[in-house]
Amino acid sequence: MTDNALRYSLNDAFRRYNLRTGLSFEGAKAALFDMDGIIFDSMPGHARAWMQMCREEGIPADEDEFFMYEGRTGASTINILYRRHYGREATPEEIERLYHRKTVLFKAMPEVNLIPGAREALKACADAGITPVLVTGSGQGSLLERLSVEFPAAFPPGRRITGRDVARGKPHPEPYLKGIAAAGDDIRPSACIAIDNAPLGVKSAAASGAFTIGVRTGPIPRGMLAEYGADIEIDSMLQCTKIISWLL
């Protein structure tokens, strides 16, 4: 997509945002970043770890379905699998055991790369004085620790919302509403951009009132992120970097 086409799409997105929310976008003061698929190219590894855990437990699953579950808490994903296979929800003990096993399997995989453009997007926020906030359904300690190494100043503890900080994960708006609150007492949803790559994450972000950017970094059909509420759907974090620089 050329810069002119991207700007044209952005102008349309502002109109969609106004129609969707009744709000006028104020200019970005805070940027709410998902982690898996937005900062780290970690979703393929998560999907493989979930599949290995399912094989060990004798639970039928398809690897691609975990891309659709992206953004859910681990407990929510396990309960989907249990309701489908056993006709019941998992017990707290089962959830703890299975999520621990999935975490161990993920940590044993090769280190994941940064998503191309993620570093540039965060630099664009820093250059523009936009406050970044992490909003992830993951509780994956290895990636959260690496985040502190890769971006030591971007996401201090008070500006991290993880799957362990919410009662209702994505697609409920609670994660992004907490992200908006973490950005500052004077920050309104209409001054926030939310950046997510998963349908459920986009739905959560859109319901929070933030201007929502859907980034197709995974095997999601074109147009699906817009269907789930993205005000603009783009193909890369490099395009997102350009948008951030235009949203002041």
N, C-alpha and C positions, 0 to 999 in steps of 0.2 A: 504494500500500500504506500503510495507516495505521500509526502508531507501534506500536500494540498488535499488529497483524499481523506487523510487522517483528520485534518482540521475540519473538513466538511462534516465528517462523521461525528466529530466532537460537538459541533454546533447543533446537529440533530439530537445528540445525546442530552444536551442541556434542556431542549424542549421536552424530550421524553421524561427527564427527571422532574420538570415542573408539572407535567400532566400526571405523573405517577404519584407525586408526594404533595403537590400543592405548594411546594417550597421553591425559592429561587436560590440557585447555587451562589454562595457568597465569595468563592475563592478558597483555595485549599489552605487551611491552617494545620490540619492533621491528616496523616496518611496511615490507614489501617492495613497492615500487610498480613496476609496468610503466610504460612511457612512452607509446607510441602507443595511443590509445584510452582511456587512464586519466588521463594528464595533458594531453596534446595531442590535439586532434581531427584527427589527421594521417593516419589510415588511408585515407580516400578519396583523398588526394593520393598516398600511397604506391602504392595500387592503380592510379591513373591513370598514374603514372610507370612502373611495371612494364609496364603494357599498351603504352605508347608505345615502350618499349625492345623489347618483343616484336614489335610491328609493324615496327619498323626492321630487326629481325633476321629477319623472316619466320617467327617462331615462333608457332603458334596458341595462344591462351590466352583465358580468360574473366576479366573484371575481378573478378567475385565470388570467384574461387578464391584471390585474394591475401589476402582477409580470413581464409580458412582457413589460409593459410601464415603468418599473423602470428605473430611470436615466433621464427621460424626465422632463422638467420643468412642474409645475402645469398647466401653461397656455397651453402647448402643449398637455397634457393629456385631458384637458377640450375641446380643439378644436377637438381632435379625436372623443370624445363623441358627440359633437355638429354636426360635419360634418356627422357623421353616422345617428344621430337621426333627425336632423333638416335640413340637407343639406346645412349648412352654418357654418362659424366660429362664435365663441362667441364674443360678444362685450367686450371691456376692462372692462366695469362695471359688466358684467356677470361673467367674469373671476375673478375679484376681489371678488365678492360676493360668488361665488361657492368655490373658493379656501379658503376663510376665513371660510366658513362653514365646509369644509373638515378638516381644521386645528383645529377648535373647537372640532369636533368629535374625532379626533386623540388624542388631549390632554386629553379628558375625559376618555380615555381607561387606563387600568392598565399600570404602568411603565414597559417598555420593558427591557429585560436583555441584557447584553453584549453578543456578539457572542463568543462562546468558542474559545479561542486562540487569540482573538483580543488584549487583554492586553499583552500577551506574544509576539505577533508580533511587537507591538510598543516598547516593552522593547528591543527586538532584534535589532531594528533600533537604539535605543539610545545607546546600548552597542557597536554597530558597527560604530557609527558616521554617520549613514545614516539620512538625513534630511527628516522628514515626512511632507507631504502636504495633506490637505483634498480637495477632488474633488467630490462634490456631486451635484446632480440635485435638491436636496431638499432645501427648505427655511424654514424648520420646526424649529421655534425658540426654542421650548422646548428641542429638541434633541441637537441643537447647544449649548444651555446653559449648558446642562448636560455634553456635551463633555468637556467644560471648567473645570467642576468639576472632572470628571473621569480622564482626561489627561491634567492637567493644563499647562504643558510645551510643549506638543507635537504640538499643532496647534494654534499658536498665530494668531491674526487677519490677518497679512500679508501673512499667509500660509493657508488661507481658500478660496476656490473657491466654491461658492454655486450657486443655480439656479438664484439668484438675481444678480450675477456678470457677466452673459454671455448673449449675444444676441441670440445665437444658442446653445441650450442644447444638451446633448447626444441624438442621436448617432453622431452628428457633433463633430469633434475633438477639437473645441474651448475650452471646459472645461479643457481637459487634457493639451492642449497647454498652457493655462494660468497657470495650475498647474506646468508645467515644468518651466515656466518663474518665478513663485513665489519661486521656489526652490533655485534660485540664478543665477546671470548673467552668470556664467561660466559653468552652468550645461547644457549638451547636452541631447537630447532624448535618445541617446545610453547609457547614464549613469543613466537612470531612470527605475524603475519598477513601473508598474501600477497594482493595485489590485482591481478587480471589480467582482461582482457576477451576473450581469444582461447582457443579450445579447447586449442591446443597449449601456451599459456602456463599455463593452468589445470592441465593434466596435469603439467607440469614442477613447478609450485608444490606440488601435492598430493603428488607423489612425494618432495618434500624433507622432508615431515613438518610443514610449516607449516599453520596454520589458513587455509583457502583461500576467498577471497571472489571469486566470478565476477560481473563487472559487464557487463550486456548494453548496451554502448554502440555496437555495430555490428550488421550484418545477420546475426546468429546466431540460429537458431531457439530459442524458449523451451525450456528444459530441457536444451539441449546442453551448457552449461557444467557443469551438475550431472552429466551423463553422463560428462564428462571428469574429474570428481573434485572439483568445487567443493563445499565443505561448505555454503555458502549461495549462492544465485544471486539477484541483485538487478538493478534496472533503471536505476540511476543512481549517480553519485558523490555526489550529495546524500544518498541513502540510506546510502552507505558512510560519510559523515561522521557520521551518527547512530550507526552501528554502532561506529565507532572510539571515540566518547565513552562507549560502554557496555562496552568490552572491557578496562577496567583491573582 
